[in-house]
Amino acid sequence: MALHLSKMQGAEVTAFYLKIWLEEELAFLGDCLWEDDLKYARAVCDQAKVPLEVVPLQTEYQERVVSYVLSELKQGRTPSPDILCNQWIKFGLFFEKIDPAFDKVVSGHYARVEQRDGKFLLKRSPDAVKDQTYFLSSLSQQGNRSACIDPRCRRATTC
């Protein structure tokens, strides 16, 4: 939906598939149908005539998110892997892996980013039921500045 809405708004769009699941290392947890997800992403992009690039981030995800979460769990704490992945991978390392010409990321998360007095503020989605600001709550100013979270919330986005 975010891809389609971005195209409708006239944005030049490239889609990215962030491959983070460790197929071999975590096979004991069950199947991860990432190959099916990638096929679906390719079909959507083909239909929309949008290029799709695969960004392999499995090692970084393992080293940064999985290792940290396991360490915290062993100490009796309960970190949120989703928050960490958004902060460290999706709105962090991902930017280092792609062409710097890409200045915005449309993730489709239900949230808004508002610019005020030179700062980029994460704001709740107009739809309180679908709001995902909790999962984006640790983004840096760089992450917020680069985020065009959800085109459906366009009244306050930075796009």
Rosetta constraint file for C-alpha pairs under 8 A:
AtomPair CA 1 CA 5 HARMONIC 6.10 0.50
AtomPair CA 1 CA 108 HARMONIC 7.43 0.50
AtomPair CA 2 CA 6 HARMONIC 6.00 0.50
AtomPair CA 2 CA 106 HARMONIC 6.61 0.50
AtomPair CA 2 CA 107 HARMONIC 7.02 0.50
AtomPair CA 2 CA 108 HARMONIC 5.15 0.50
AtomPair CA 2 CA 150 HARMONIC 6.54 0.50
AtomPair CA 2 CA 151 HARMONIC 6.24 0.50
AtomPair CA 2 CA 152 HARMONIC 7.86 0.50
AtomPair CA 3 CA 7 HARMONIC 6.27 0.50
AtomPair CA 3 CA 13 HARMONIC 7.43 0.50
AtomPair CA 3 CA 15 HARMONIC 7.68 0.50
AtomPair CA 3 CA 106 HARMONIC 7.58 0.50
AtomPair CA 4 CA 8 HARMONIC 6.24 0.50
AtomPair CA 4 CA 48 HARMONIC 7.48 0.50
AtomPair CA 5 CA 9 HARMONIC 6.25 0.50
AtomPair CA 5 CA 151 HARMONIC 6.34 0.50
AtomPair CA 5 CA 152 HARMONIC 7.65 0.50
AtomPair CA 6 CA 10 HARMONIC 6.58 0.50
AtomPair CA 6 CA 11 HARMONIC 5.53 0.50
AtomPair CA 6 CA 13 HARMONIC 7.34 0.50
AtomPair CA 6 CA 106 HARMONIC 7.85 0.50
AtomPair CA 6 CA 151 HARMONIC 6.64 0.50
AtomPair CA 7 CA 11 HARMONIC 5.21 0.50
AtomPair CA 7 CA 12 HARMONIC 6.87 0.50
AtomPair CA 7 CA 13 HARMONIC 6.71 0.50
AtomPair CA 13 CA 50 HARMONIC 6.47 0.50
AtomPair CA 13 CA 51 HARMONIC 7.77 0.50
AtomPair CA 14 CA 50 HARMONIC 5.90 0.50
AtomPair CA 14 CA 51 HARMONIC 5.29 0.50
AtomPair CA 14 CA 52 HARMONIC 6.13 0.50
AtomPair CA 14 CA 53 HARMONIC 7.63 0.50
AtomPair CA 15 CA 45 HARMONIC 7.32 0.50
AtomPair CA 15 CA 50 HARMONIC 6.76 0.50
AtomPair CA 15 CA 51 HARMONIC 6.10 0.50
AtomPair CA 15 CA 52 HARMONIC 4.66 0.50
AtomPair CA 15 CA 53 HARMONIC 6.33 0.50
AtomPair CA 16 CA 52 HARMONIC 5.52 0.50
AtomPair CA 16 CA 53 HARMONIC 4.85 0.50
AtomPair CA 16 CA 54 HARMONIC 5.74 0.50
AtomPair CA 16 CA 55 HARMONIC 6.75 0.50
AtomPair CA 17 CA 38 HARMONIC 7.17 0.50
AtomPair CA 17 CA 41 HARMONIC 7.61 0.50
AtomPair CA 17 CA 52 HARMONIC 7.17 0.50
AtomPair CA 17 CA 53 HARMONIC 6.24 0.50
AtomPair CA 17 CA 54 HARMONIC 4.76 0.50
AtomPair CA 17 CA 55 HARMONIC 6.04 0.50
AtomPair CA 18 CA 54 HARMONIC 6.12 0.50
AtomPair CA 18 CA 55 HARMONIC 4.96 0.50
AtomPair CA 18 CA 56 HARMONIC 6.21 0.50
AtomPair CA 18 CA 57 HARMONIC 6.63 0.50
AtomPair CA 18 CA 90 HARMONIC 7.94 0.50
AtomPair CA 19 CA 34 HARMONIC 7.87 0.50
AtomPair CA 19 CA 54 HARMONIC 6.87 0.50
AtomPair CA 19 CA 55 HARMONIC 5.99 0.50
AtomPair CA 19 CA 56 HARMONIC 4.89 0.50
AtomPair CA 19 CA 57 HARMONIC 5.65 0.50
AtomPair CA 19 CA 58 HARMONIC 6.24 0.50
AtomPair CA 20 CA 56 HARMONIC 6.64 0.50
AtomPair CA 20 CA 57 HARMONIC 5.03 0.50
AtomPair CA 20 CA 58 HARMONIC 4.17 0.50
AtomPair CA 20 CA 59 HARMONIC 7.74 0.50
AtomPair CA 20 CA 61 HARMONIC 5.90 0.50
AtomPair CA 21 CA 26 HARMONIC 7.99 0.50
AtomPair CA 21 CA 32 HARMONIC 7.50 0.50
AtomPair CA 21 CA 34 HARMONIC 7.60 0.50
AtomPair CA 21 CA 58 HARMONIC 5.87 0.50
AtomPair CA 21 CA 61 HARMONIC 7.90 0.50
AtomPair CA 22 CA 26 HARMONIC 5.69 0.50
AtomPair CA 22 CA 27 HARMONIC 7.77 0.50
AtomPair CA 22 CA 58 HARMONIC 5.81 0.50
AtomPair CA 22 CA 59 HARMONIC 7.96 0.50
AtomPair CA 22 CA 62 HARMONIC 7.51 0.50
AtomPair CA 23 CA 27 HARMONIC 5.70 0.50
AtomPair CA 23 CA 32 HARMONIC 7.12 0.50
AtomPair CA 26 CA 30 HARMONIC 7.64 0.50
AtomPair CA 27 CA 31 HARMONIC 6.43 0.50
AtomPair CA 27 CA 32 HARMONIC 7.95 0.50
AtomPair CA 33 CA 37 HARMONIC 6.36 0.50
AtomPair CA 34 CA 38 HARMONIC 6.05 0.50
AtomPair CA 35 CA 39 HARMONIC 6.22 0.50
AtomPair CA 36 CA 40 HARMONIC 6.19 0.50
AtomPair CA 37 CA 41 HARMONIC 6.15 0.50
AtomPair CA 38 CA 42 HARMONIC 6.07 0.50
AtomPair CA 39 CA 43 HARMONIC 6.19 0.50
AtomPair CA 40 CA 44 HARMONIC 6.24 0.50
AtomPair CA 41 CA 45 HARMONIC 6.12 0.50
AtomPair CA 41 CA 52 HARMONIC 7.95 0.50
AtomPair CA 42 CA 46 HARMONIC 5.93 0.50
AtomPair CA 42 CA 52 HARMONIC 6.75 0.50
AtomPair CA 43 CA 47 HARMONIC 6.14 0.50
AtomPair CA 44 CA 48 HARMONIC 6.16 0.50
AtomPair CA 45 CA 49 HARMONIC 5.73 0.50
AtomPair CA 45 CA 50 HARMONIC 4.88 0.50
AtomPair CA 45 CA 51 HARMONIC 6.41 0.50
AtomPair CA 45 CA 52 HARMONIC 6.49 0.50
AtomPair CA 46 CA 50 HARMONIC 6.27 0.50
AtomPair CA 46 CA 51 HARMONIC 7.55 0.50
AtomPair CA 55 CA 94 HARMONIC 7.96 0.50
AtomPair CA 55 CA 97 HARMONIC 7.50 0.50
AtomPair CA 57 CA 61 HARMONIC 5.99 0.50
AtomPair CA 57 CA 89 HARMONIC 7.97 0.50
AtomPair CA 58 CA 62 HARMONIC 6.13 0.50
AtomPair CA 59 CA 63 HARMONIC 6.08 0.50
AtomPair CA 60 CA 64 HARMONIC 5.79 0.50
AtomPair CA 60 CA 65 HARMONIC 7.80 0.50
AtomPair CA 60 CA 89 HARMONIC 7.87 0.50
AtomPair CA 61 CA 65 HARMONIC 5.24 0.50
AtomPair CA 61 CA 66 HARMONIC 6.43 0.50
AtomPair CA 61 CA 85 HARMONIC 7.52 0.50
AtomPair CA 61 CA 89 HARMONIC 7.05 0.50
AtomPair CA 62 CA 66 HARMONIC 4.82 0.50
AtomPair CA 62 CA 67 HARMONIC 6.07 0.50
AtomPair CA 63 CA 67 HARMONIC 5.51 0.50
AtomPair CA 63 CA 68 HARMONIC 7.66 0.50
AtomPair CA 64 CA 68 HARMONIC 6.07 0.50
AtomPair CA 64 CA 88 HARMONIC 7.58 0.50
AtomPair CA 65 CA 69 HARMONIC 6.05 0.50
AtomPair CA 65 CA 81 HARMONIC 6.47 0.50
AtomPair CA 65 CA 84 HARMONIC 6.32 0.50
AtomPair CA 65 CA 85 HARMONIC 6.33 0.50
AtomPair CA 65 CA 88 HARMONIC 7.81 0.50
AtomPair CA 66 CA 70 HARMONIC 6.12 0.50
AtomPair CA 66 CA 81 HARMONIC 7.57 0.50
AtomPair CA 67 CA 71 HARMONIC 6.13 0.50
AtomPair CA 68 CA 72 HARMONIC 6.14 0.50
AtomPair CA 69 CA 73 HARMONIC 6.08 0.50
AtomPair CA 69 CA 78 HARMONIC 7.70 0.50
AtomPair CA 69 CA 79 HARMONIC 6.10 0.50
AtomPair CA 69 CA 80 HARMONIC 7.68 0.50
AtomPair CA 69 CA 81 HARMONIC 6.60 0.50
AtomPair CA 70 CA 74 HARMONIC 6.21 0.50
AtomPair CA 71 CA 75 HARMONIC 6.58 0.50
AtomPair CA 72 CA 76 HARMONIC 6.50 0.50
AtomPair CA 72 CA 77 HARMONIC 5.22 0.50
AtomPair CA 72 CA 78 HARMONIC 6.60 0.50
AtomPair CA 72 CA 79 HARMONIC 6.75 0.50
AtomPair CA 73 CA 77 HARMONIC 5.10 0.50
AtomPair CA 73 CA 78 HARMONIC 5.75 0.50
AtomPair CA 73 CA 79 HARMONIC 7.48 0.50
AtomPair CA 80 CA 84 HARMONIC 6.43 0.50
AtomPair CA 81 CA 85 HARMONIC 5.91 0.50
AtomPair CA 82 CA 86 HARMONIC 6.18 0.50
AtomPair CA 82 CA 135 HARMONIC 6.15 0.50
AtomPair CA 83 CA 87 HARMONIC 6.15 0.50
AtomPair CA 83 CA 134 HARMONIC 7.64 0.50
AtomPair CA 83 CA 135 HARMONIC 4.72 0.50
AtomPair CA 83 CA 136 HARMONIC 6.11 0.50
AtomPair CA 83 CA 137 HARMONIC 7.20 0.50
AtomPair CA 83 CA 138 HARMONIC 6.75 0.50
AtomPair CA 84 CA 88 HARMONIC 5.75 0.50
AtomPair CA 84 CA 89 HARMONIC 7.63 0.50
AtomPair CA 84 CA 138 HARMONIC 7.80 0.50
AtomPair CA 85 CA 89 HARMONIC 5.03 0.50
AtomPair CA 85 CA 90 HARMONIC 6.24 0.50
AtomPair CA 86 CA 90 HARMONIC 4.75 0.50
AtomPair CA 86 CA 91 HARMONIC 5.62 0.50
AtomPair CA 86 CA 92 HARMONIC 7.52 0.50
AtomPair CA 86 CA 135 HARMONIC 7.22 0.50
AtomPair CA 86 CA 136 HARMONIC 6.42 0.50
AtomPair CA 86 CA 139 HARMONIC 7.33 0.50
AtomPair CA 87 CA 91 HARMONIC 5.51 0.50
AtomPair CA 87 CA 92 HARMONIC 5.89 0.50
AtomPair CA 87 CA 136 HARMONIC 7.22 0.50
AtomPair CA 87 CA 138 HARMONIC 5.96 0.50
AtomPair CA 87 CA 139 HARMONIC 5.15 0.50
AtomPair CA 87 CA 140 HARMONIC 7.49 0.50
AtomPair CA 87 CA 143 HARMONIC 7.67 0.50
AtomPair CA 88 CA 92 HARMONIC 4.75 0.50
AtomPair CA 88 CA 93 HARMONIC 6.10 0.50
AtomPair CA 89 CA 93 HARMONIC 4.84 0.50
AtomPair CA 89 CA 94 HARMONIC 5.67 0.50
AtomPair CA 90 CA 94 HARMONIC 5.41 0.50
AtomPair CA 90 CA 95 HARMONIC 7.89 0.50
AtomPair CA 91 CA 95 HARMONIC 6.77 0.50
AtomPair CA 91 CA 139 HARMONIC 7.15 0.50
AtomPair CA 91 CA 143 HARMONIC 5.24 0.50
AtomPair CA 91 CA 147 HARMONIC 7.90 0.50
AtomPair CA 92 CA 96 HARMONIC 7.36 0.50
AtomPair CA 92 CA 143 HARMONIC 6.83 0.50
AtomPair CA 93 CA 97 HARMONIC 6.60 0.50
AtomPair CA 94 CA 98 HARMONIC 6.58 0.50
AtomPair CA 95 CA 99 HARMONIC 7.77 0.50
AtomPair CA 95 CA 100 HARMONIC 7.27 0.50
AtomPair CA 96 CA 100 HARMONIC 7.74 0.50
AtomPair CA 98 CA 102 HARMONIC 7.45 0.50
AtomPair CA 103 CA 146 HARMONIC 6.02 0.50
AtomPair CA 104 CA 146 HARMONIC 4.68 0.50
AtomPair CA 104 CA 147 HARMONIC 5.55 0.50
AtomPair CA 104 CA 148 HARMONIC 6.14 0.50
AtomPair CA 104 CA 159 HARMONIC 7.57 0.50
AtomPair CA 105 CA 146 HARMONIC 6.12 0.50
AtomPair CA 105 CA 147 HARMONIC 5.05 0.50
AtomPair CA 105 CA 148 HARMONIC 5.69 0.50
AtomPair CA 105 CA 149 HARMONIC 7.13 0.50
AtomPair CA 106 CA 147 HARMONIC 6.34 0.50
AtomPair CA 106 CA 148 HARMONIC 4.86 0.50
AtomPair CA 106 CA 149 HARMONIC 5.16 0.50
AtomPair CA 106 CA 150 HARMONIC 6.42 0.50
AtomPair CA 106 CA 151 HARMONIC 7.53 0.50
AtomPair CA 107 CA 147 HARMONIC 7.65 0.50
AtomPair CA 107 CA 148 HARMONIC 7.17 0.50
AtomPair CA 107 CA 149 HARMONIC 5.29 0.50
AtomPair CA 107 CA 150 HARMONIC 6.65 0.50
AtomPair CA 108 CA 149 HARMONIC 5.58 0.50
AtomPair CA 108 CA 150 HARMONIC 4.66 0.50
AtomPair CA 108 CA 151 HARMONIC 7.35 0.50
AtomPair CA 109 CA 131 HARMONIC 7.93 0.50
AtomPair CA 109 CA 132 HARMONIC 6.19 0.50
AtomPair CA 109 CA 149 HARMONIC 5.47 0.50
AtomPair CA 109 CA 150 HARMONIC 5.66 0.50
AtomPair CA 110 CA 124 HARMONIC 7.83 0.50
AtomPair CA 110 CA 125 HARMONIC 5.50 0.50
AtomPair CA 110 CA 127 HARMONIC 7.77 0.50
AtomPair CA 110 CA 130 HARMONIC 6.15 0.50
AtomPair CA 110 CA 131 HARMONIC 5.03 0.50
AtomPair CA 110 CA 132 HARMONIC 5.23 0.50
AtomPair CA 110 CA 133 HARMONIC 7.23 0.50
AtomPair CA 110 CA 149 HARMONIC 6.87 0.50
AtomPair CA 110 CA 150 HARMONIC 5.74 0.50
AtomPair CA 110 CA 153 HARMONIC 7.78 0.50
AtomPair CA 111 CA 122 HARMONIC 7.19 0.50
AtomPair CA 111 CA 123 HARMONIC 6.07 0.50
AtomPair CA 111 CA 124 HARMONIC 5.14 0.50
AtomPair CA 111 CA 125 HARMONIC 4.21 0.50
AtomPair CA 111 CA 126 HARMONIC 7.83 0.50
AtomPair CA 111 CA 131 HARMONIC 5.99 0.50
AtomPair CA 111 CA 132 HARMONIC 5.95 0.50
AtomPair CA 111 CA 133 HARMONIC 5.63 0.50
AtomPair CA 111 CA 149 HARMONIC 6.04 0.50
AtomPair CA 111 CA 150 HARMONIC 6.26 0.50
AtomPair CA 111 CA 153 HARMONIC 7.18 0.50
AtomPair CA 112 CA 122 HARMONIC 5.91 0.50
AtomPair CA 112 CA 123 HARMONIC 4.88 0.50
AtomPair CA 112 CA 124 HARMONIC 6.05 0.50
AtomPair CA 112 CA 125 HARMONIC 5.82 0.50
AtomPair CA 112 CA 148 HARMONIC 7.55 0.50
AtomPair CA 112 CA 149 HARMONIC 6.06 0.50
AtomPair CA 112 CA 150 HARMONIC 6.68 0.50
AtomPair CA 112 CA 153 HARMONIC 6.19 0.50
AtomPair CA 112 CA 154 HARMONIC 7.77 0.50
AtomPair CA 112 CA 156 HARMONIC 6.24 0.50
AtomPair CA 112 CA 157 HARMONIC 5.63 0.50
AtomPair CA 113 CA 120 HARMONIC 6.29 0.50
AtomPair CA 113 CA 121 HARMONIC 5.43 0.50
AtomPair CA 113 CA 122 HARMONIC 4.67 0.50
AtomPair CA 113 CA 123 HARMONIC 5.71 0.50
AtomPair CA 113 CA 144 HARMONIC 6.56 0.50
AtomPair CA 113 CA 145 HARMONIC 7.88 0.50
AtomPair CA 113 CA 147 HARMONIC 7.17 0.50
AtomPair CA 113 CA 148 HARMONIC 6.92 0.50
AtomPair CA 113 CA 149 HARMONIC 7.02 0.50
AtomPair CA 113 CA 156 HARMONIC 6.37 0.50
AtomPair CA 113 CA 157 HARMONIC 5.02 0.50
AtomPair CA 113 CA 158 HARMONIC 6.25 0.50
AtomPair CA 114 CA 120 HARMONIC 5.61 0.50
AtomPair CA 114 CA 121 HARMONIC 5.10 0.50
AtomPair CA 114 CA 122 HARMONIC 6.52 0.50
AtomPair CA 114 CA 123 HARMONIC 6.83 0.50
AtomPair CA 114 CA 156 HARMONIC 5.32 0.50
AtomPair CA 114 CA 157 HARMONIC 5.66 0.50
AtomPair CA 114 CA 158 HARMONIC 6.27 0.50
AtomPair CA 115 CA 119 HARMONIC 5.57 0.50
AtomPair CA 115 CA 120 HARMONIC 4.50 0.50
AtomPair CA 115 CA 121 HARMONIC 6.15 0.50
AtomPair CA 115 CA 157 HARMONIC 7.99 0.50
AtomPair CA 115 CA 158 HARMONIC 6.69 0.50
AtomPair CA 116 CA 120 HARMONIC 6.43 0.50
AtomPair CA 116 CA 121 HARMONIC 7.29 0.50
AtomPair CA 119 CA 141 HARMONIC 7.24 0.50
AtomPair CA 120 CA 141 HARMONIC 6.18 0.50
AtomPair CA 120 CA 144 HARMONIC 5.71 0.50
AtomPair CA 120 CA 145 HARMONIC 5.72 0.50
AtomPair CA 121 CA 144 HARMONIC 6.93 0.50
AtomPair CA 122 CA 133 HARMONIC 7.11 0.50
AtomPair CA 122 CA 136 HARMONIC 7.94 0.50
AtomPair CA 122 CA 137 HARMONIC 7.48 0.50
AtomPair CA 122 CA 144 HARMONIC 6.82 0.50
AtomPair CA 123 CA 133 HARMONIC 7.04 0.50
AtomPair CA 124 CA 128 HARMONIC 7.43 0.50
AtomPair CA 124 CA 131 HARMONIC 6.20 0.50
AtomPair CA 124 CA 132 HARMONIC 7.59 0.50
AtomPair CA 124 CA 133 HARMONIC 5.92 0.50
AtomPair CA 125 CA 130 HARMONIC 7.43 0.50
AtomPair CA 125 CA 131 HARMONIC 5.08 0.50
AtomPair CA 125 CA 132 HARMONIC 7.48 0.50
AtomPair CA 125 CA 133 HARMONIC 7.58 0.50
AtomPair CA 125 CA 153 HARMONIC 6.81 0.50
AtomPair CA 126 CA 131 HARMONIC 7.62 0.50
AtomPair CA 126 CA 153 HARMONIC 7.07 0.50
AtomPair CA 127 CA 131 HARMONIC 6.01 0.50
AtomPair CA 132 CA 136 HARMONIC 6.90 0.50
AtomPair CA 133 CA 137 HARMONIC 5.78 0.50
AtomPair CA 139 CA 143 HARMONIC 5.30 0.50
AtomPair CA 139 CA 144 HARMONIC 6.21 0.50
AtomPair CA 140 CA 144 HARMONIC 6.20 0.50
AtomPair CA 141 CA 145 HARMONIC 5.84 0.50
AtomPair CA 142 CA 146 HARMONIC 6.10 0.50
AtomPair CA 143 CA 147 HARMONIC 6.08 0.50
AtomPair CA 145 CA 158 HARMONIC 7.57 0.50
AtomPair CA 147 CA 158 HARMONIC 7.58 0.50
AtomPair CA 148 CA 157 HARMONIC 6.04 0.50
AtomPair CA 148 CA 158 HARMONIC 6.10 0.50
AtomPair CA 148 CA 159 HARMONIC 5.72 0.50
AtomPair CA 149 CA 157 HARMONIC 7.46 0.50
AtomPair CA 150 CA 154 HARMONIC 7.10 0.50
AtomPair CA 150 CA 157 HARMONIC 7.78 0.50
AtomPair CA 151 CA 157 HARMONIC 7.49 0.50
AtomPair CA 153 CA 157 HARMONIC 6.74 0.50
AtomPair CA 154 CA 159 HARMONIC 7.85 0.50
